[in-house]
Amino acid sequence: MAKKYSWPERGTASLIGKPHDRIDGMAKATGVAKYTYDVAPERMLLARVLGCPHAHCKIKSIDLSGAEKVPGVVKAMAMKVEGNEVRWEGDPIAAVAGESEAAVAEGLKAIKVEYEALDIFVKDEDLAAAEAAKRTGKPAKNTQLEKEAPDDADEEKFADEEIARLLKESDVVVEGHYGIDVITHMCLEPHGATCQWDGDKLNAYLSTQNVSGTAGQFATPLGLTAGDVTVICDFIGGGFGSKFQVDNFNVTAAKIAKEVGRPVKLMLDRDIELKTAGCRPSGYINVKIGADKNGVVKVWDSEHWGTFGATLGGVDQGVIPYVFNPKNRRRRAIPIITNASPSRAWRAPNHPQGSAMTQVAYDDIAGKLGLDSYDVFLRNLPTVSNEKQEIYKAEMEIAAKLMDWKAKWHAHGKGPAKGSVVSGLGMAIHTWGGGGQPSNTNITIHPDGAVEATLGSQDLGTGTRTVIALVTAETFGLPLSAVKVNIGSSKYPPSAASGGSVTIASVSESTRRAAQDALRQVNDLVAKKLGVEADTLVAKDGKISVEGDAKKSLSWKDACSLLGMMPLEVKGEFKRRDDQGLSSSQVGGVQMAEVEVDKDTGVVRMRKFVMVQDMGLVINPKTAKSQMYGAAIMGISYALFEQRIMDPTTGVFLNAEIADYKLPRLGDIGEIVVEIYEPDSEYNRGVVGLGEPPVISPGATISNAVCNALGVRVPVLPLTPKRVLDALAKARKV
Amino acid sequence: MADQRPFSGGGSNVSRRAFLKGSGAAAAATALATGSGVAEAADEKSKLVGPGATPIKLNVNGRERVLPVEPRTTLLEALRYKLNLTGAKPVSVDDSSGASMVIINGKPASANTVFAIACVGKKIQTVESLGGDKPDAVPVAFLHNDAMQCGFCTPGFVVAVRAFLDKNPKATEKQIREGLNSNLCRCGTYANVIMAAVEVVKGGKRG
């Protein structure tokens, strides 16, 4: 019994699996693509927000009268009222709309706000200080032990004794402190919307990862229903997890537009963007880890803390230790509340922190035993939490070849020095889900042969548009250029938000289903015309023909003319129910880094970065590889360069501008090698998401390479020159 | 008390009063003709006008365009909101992102750090001029090498690569890695940008 929905047998596809240029690539490369920031309806006003200058305060009064006197300012609107508490610097207080950027800037300056100062805490790395300031939440605890406690035993006491015993019996114990600072999303297109009313209906050009899920979020605060709102997003200038929601400043833009009867574009200034529109939670850990003489970890005991900012939370214990699950483990997690903007999902929430806080400890075991890190990771694979031991093993072998690991390896701190420069190797592994979420696609076939795929998805730059076109064109045996893809409107059939790396599975499922169902209907008409059985027909090379008998065929155009006057529209639906084998979930991934470190300056330079990644069946390897390159570079960024720097006294985000918030540049990345791992076993699983997994491991990978170079662990990411020099100085004192 | 930072969009932070006091920017404003005339040349000595909008003539992508601007209007704001040329993007308050890069008299410049009136009499080339029916080799190479993801930094990068290769047509990969650090990308397209630039040097064809 043939499956109702399937992918082409491996090696038989015309388009899928081959590298294709993205269909919107030229529009992007020549400035024609219109982003939310670019949309400019007639008579549009520009608007900006005033961010609160204090990290924690009460609003005593807001006076907007000065702003509206400024020539060119059309409207000022308060976003807070007297008595409101503000809990982070940059939280929007008011908005000003006007005829020009400069008029708006003057208007913002003319707003008078009185504040009452409140206590400030931003030192998320300092657990003792957080406890003293009463900024910690209830700790979460989780203990798994091989040995069960006797029925009458005090469980805590038993765990204490058992862990102490296991550590004592270990051949090697590492006691470490590690961490990873808060970073921001830094979308190059800031958060914002361009709002235009059509009577009582709102068109909201929103920079969003969630086209199908945001209309209602606009509607409720505006007293509308979701059907009155159309959210449009043709192109989005970066999201990385920070653009799922409708924010209060988006709603304010709509309110001002309604009040003044003109379209309003309100985009955040860069500094406000960094201060209020999303960041990644921090994580800091104290850990004791015990292993046998081969480096196999037997016991893990840790306490970690960190902050979600002004909302209470912290890195989930489920990722501690990361991927590896030794049989005995105890984890304690303490959330800290700070006066900083609430975090938002940042590409693979929890995982980069889990990796950076724990796979460094595994590497320190290798360092302490004088073993090859590769062997320690390999020997611990039997304890992976996701049944991907064999995948990791295969990927490690490929990565090692690409890195020339065996030839380059030296024990930690034992490599040759060129003057003050030493080099080193490091590795780490990661895991992610990436299964599909509900999605719907309408496939329309016109009697003239035109084909459209329509769904409320969005292309974050991952190549979603191109994938939808590829799946559709492949199904009908047409060239890529024959398919028109319509995405980016909430009026289209609902499709998943682009988070959790679910997009590829979601849109591929609903699109392939719709296309295969539509093809069956066309085939029925063709079969009747040709006097053959419909199940003997195949669509390939622009024709529908009897398999193995090319003479019995109709061109695609002639086949579509059989539809008569009306286009055929077929809806494909994916509901995460009976998996038909078009998509799956769960991937592995292995990364290796080679760095050089100058011991005199503390500067770390990337020499080479290698990643091997499985992702099931790959639709477009060209855009898939781009995401992998991108993840490596973003990983290099948070491993070496970027951090949010807060003034501990005032809680001010000190480096909230592009010039000060250090990101790598083109000359900072070294050589990057990406390899897709797609054996038959993975191809046959169908598509699985890729967006997040490759960005998880770089922190631990690069930290381990730096440690291997220096023989000293630089404990907290990013590994800035100062931190490298501090770690070296501390090691000399010991 | 944190100071209120200026725009990180296409705006300027020059208040009208400071502007009229004769800042560096004001020097450029002397180019403006009085009355309803159109400012033609940057070196014309004439009475200061403003702070309101005055029509000026700009040469953009080989076309003379007349548009009303205030003295404090940046070139970026003028391009984006008066001429609907939105390829150059507002990303930073200064020139540290390269996203608003255009070519003025043959040299790359950030459109958000130059006033529109300072560009009177100069030749401005935007990324849009590299597209169309016969696109330039640089955007074609960006397409072939997938040197873009979200694409927000891409137009600026295309302009930067075009300007760099105009000056260094035989650039080596090492020179490309050293010479294109003016532009910022968050998605991580640098590896692909390098490949694209190398392809153009090797004789990437016009599309």
Chai-1 contact restraints between the chains, C-beta under 6 A:
chainA,res_idxA,chainB,res_idxB,connection_type,confidence,min_distance_angstrom,max_distance_angstrom,comment,restraint_id
A,D21,B,L143,contact,1.0,0.0,6.0,A-B,restraint_1
A,G25,B,L143,contact,1.0,0.0,6.0,A-B,restraint_2
A,M26,B,L143,contact,1.0,0.0,6.0,A-B,restraint_3
A,K28,B,M148,contact,1.0,0.0,6.0,A-B,restraint_4
A,K28,B,G151,contact,1.0,0.0,6.0,A-B,restraint_5
A,K28,B,T154,contact,1.0,0.0,6.0,A-B,restraint_6
A,A29,B,P139,contact,1.0,0.0,6.0,A-B,restraint_7
A,A29,B,F142,contact,1.0,0.0,6.0,A-B,restraint_8
A,A29,B,L143,contact,1.0,0.0,6.0,A-B,restraint_9
A,A29,B,T154,contact,1.0,0.0,6.0,A-B,restraint_10
A,A29,B,V158,contact,1.0,0.0,6.0,A-B,restraint_11
A,T30,B,L130,contact,1.0,0.0,6.0,A-B,restraint_12
A,T30,B,G131,contact,1.0,0.0,6.0,A-B,restraint_13
A,T30,B,P139,contact,1.0,0.0,6.0,A-B,restraint_14
A,G31,B,G87,contact,1.0,0.0,6.0,A-B,restraint_15
A,G31,B,V127,contact,1.0,0.0,6.0,A-B,restraint_16
A,G31,B,E128,contact,1.0,0.0,6.0,A-B,restraint_17
A,G31,B,P155,contact,1.0,0.0,6.0,A-B,restraint_18
A,A33,B,G151,contact,1.0,0.0,6.0,A-B,restraint_19
A,D38,B,T86,contact,1.0,0.0,6.0,A-B,restraint_20
A,P53,B,M1,contact,1.0,0.0,6.0,A-B,restraint_21
A,P53,B,A2,contact,1.0,0.0,6.0,A-B,restraint_22
A,E101,B,F7,contact,1.0,0.0,6.0,A-B,restraint_23
A,E101,B,G9,contact,1.0,0.0,6.0,A-B,restraint_24
A,E101,B,G10,contact,1.0,0.0,6.0,A-B,restraint_25
A,E101,B,G11,contact,1.0,0.0,6.0,A-B,restraint_26
A,E101,B,E77,contact,1.0,0.0,6.0,A-B,restraint_27
A,A102,B,G11,contact,1.0,0.0,6.0,A-B,restraint_28
A,A102,B,S12,contact,1.0,0.0,6.0,A-B,restraint_29
A,A102,B,R72,contact,1.0,0.0,6.0,A-B,restraint_30
A,A105,B,F7,contact,1.0,0.0,6.0,A-B,restraint_31
A,A105,B,G11,contact,1.0,0.0,6.0,A-B,restraint_32
A,E106,B,S15,contact,1.0,0.0,6.0,A-B,restraint_33
A,K109,B,Q4,contact,1.0,0.0,6.0,A-B,restraint_34
A,M186,B,R186,contact,1.0,0.0,6.0,A-B,restraint_35
A,L188,B,V91,contact,1.0,0.0,6.0,A-B,restraint_36
A,L188,B,F152,contact,1.0,0.0,6.0,A-B,restraint_37
A,L188,B,C153,contact,1.0,0.0,6.0,A-B,restraint_38
A,L188,B,R186,contact,1.0,0.0,6.0,A-B,restraint_39
A,E189,B,F152,contact,1.0,0.0,6.0,A-B,restraint_40
A,G237,B,C150,contact,1.0,0.0,6.0,A-B,restraint_41
A,G237,B,F152,contact,1.0,0.0,6.0,A-B,restraint_42
A,G238,B,C150,contact,1.0,0.0,6.0,A-B,restraint_43
A,G238,B,R186,contact,1.0,0.0,6.0,A-B,restraint_44
A,D269,B,F7,contact,1.0,0.0,6.0,A-B,restraint_45
A,D269,B,S8,contact,1.0,0.0,6.0,A-B,restraint_46
A,R270,B,S8,contact,1.0,0.0,6.0,A-B,restraint_47
A,R270,B,S92,contact,1.0,0.0,6.0,A-B,restraint_48
A,D271,B,R5,contact,1.0,0.0,6.0,A-B,restraint_49
A,G461,B,Q149,contact,1.0,0.0,6.0,A-B,restraint_50
A,G461,B,C150,contact,1.0,0.0,6.0,A-B,restraint_51
A,G461,B,C187,contact,1.0,0.0,6.0,A-B,restraint_52
A,K622,B,D146,contact,1.0,0.0,6.0,A-B,restraint_53
A,S626,B,D146,contact,1.0,0.0,6.0,A-B,restraint_54
A,S626,B,N192,contact,1.0,0.0,6.0,A-B,restraint_55
A,Y629,B,G188,contact,1.0,0.0,6.0,A-B,restraint_56
A,Y629,B,A191,contact,1.0,0.0,6.0,A-B,restraint_57
A,G630,B,Q149,contact,1.0,0.0,6.0,A-B,restraint_58
A,G630,B,C187,contact,1.0,0.0,6.0,A-B,restraint_59
A,G630,B,G188,contact,1.0,0.0,6.0,A-B,restraint_60
A,I633,B,G188,contact,1.0,0.0,6.0,A-B,restraint_61
A,I633,B,Y190,contact,1.0,0.0,6.0,A-B,restraint_62
A,M634,B,G188,contact,1.0,0.0,6.0,A-B,restraint_63
A,V652,B,A2,contact,1.0,0.0,6.0,A-B,restraint_64
A,I658,B,S92,contact,1.0,0.0,6.0,A-B,restraint_65
A,I658,B,S96,contact,1.0,0.0,6.0,A-B,restraint_66
A,I658,B,S97,contact,1.0,0.0,6.0,A-B,restraint_67
A,A659,B,D94,contact,1.0,0.0,6.0,A-B,restraint_68
A,A659,B,S96,contact,1.0,0.0,6.0,A-B,restraint_69
A,L663,B,L184,contact,1.0,0.0,6.0,A-B,restraint_70
A,R665,B,N181,contact,1.0,0.0,6.0,A-B,restraint_71
A,L666,B,L180,contact,1.0,0.0,6.0,A-B,restraint_72
A,L666,B,N181,contact,1.0,0.0,6.0,A-B,restraint_73
A,L666,B,Y190,contact,1.0,0.0,6.0,A-B,restraint_74
A,G667,B,R177,contact,1.0,0.0,6.0,A-B,restraint_75
A,G667,B,E178,contact,1.0,0.0,6.0,A-B,restraint_76
A,G667,B,N181,contact,1.0,0.0,6.0,A-B,restraint_77
A,I669,B,Y190,contact,1.0,0.0,6.0,A-B,restraint_78
A,I672,B,A191,contact,1.0,0.0,6.0,A-B,restraint_79
